[in-house]
Amino acid sequence: AIRSCLNSHLADLTPRCRAVLTGAAAIANECRGDIRAICADIQPGGGRIEACLEANYSQLSGPCVDVMARTVGRGQ
């Protein structure tokens, strides 16, 4: 429900907020397999999954590394 609401009102969000949400969605999409394999025991929320990915950067797949390089830190 929250995702649907945000998508419905994406144009109403600030550019910074849109950048963060778009980056998070891209990371979730491209890093799905890496998250399952490397960060499966990490509780989502509070940036913990992103921190896990960053801590294990050398083990990430190529597509995940690419999206991390393009999105991490944007909007901050």
C-alpha positions, 0 to 999 in steps of 0.5 A: 500500500505504501509503495502504491501511494508513493508511486501515485504521488511520485510527481509530488515528491521533492527531487531529493526524495524521488532520487532516493526512492528511485535508487532504492528501487534500482538497487532492490531490482538489480541486487535481488540475488545478491541480497538473498545470497549475501544479506539474507540474515539482515533485517530490512530497514534503516539502511541495513541492506545497503550497508550489507551490500557495501560491506560485501562489495567485492562479492557482488554481481556485476549488475549490482556493482553497477547500480550501486556505483550509479545510485548509492549516495544520490539524493543525500 
